[in-house]
């Protein structure tokens, strides 16, 4: 039971913030859908640019740290292990 002050108002600040963010999300959901429908190519290009920028940045970081200088099979196996772990985690959290 959440604590309340003398006026009967809940003191659970995180609950209030969560409720406020849920209300904002509900209000903005209809507008966001309309914007995505009106400008699908623009958002697709922005998303493509963002994904490409992150990919290139990660590749640059791996080069700087020397991770791409090792045997490519090690990198391949590490990628498969990470994908397997995230897939398993996704299945468990989806239930």
Secondary structure, DSSP 8 states (H G I E B T S, - for coil): ---B-TTS-B--HHHHHHHHHHHHHHHHHHHHHHHHHHTHHHHHHHHHHHHHHHHHHHHHHHHHHTTTSS-HHHHHHHHHHHHHHHHHHHHHHH-
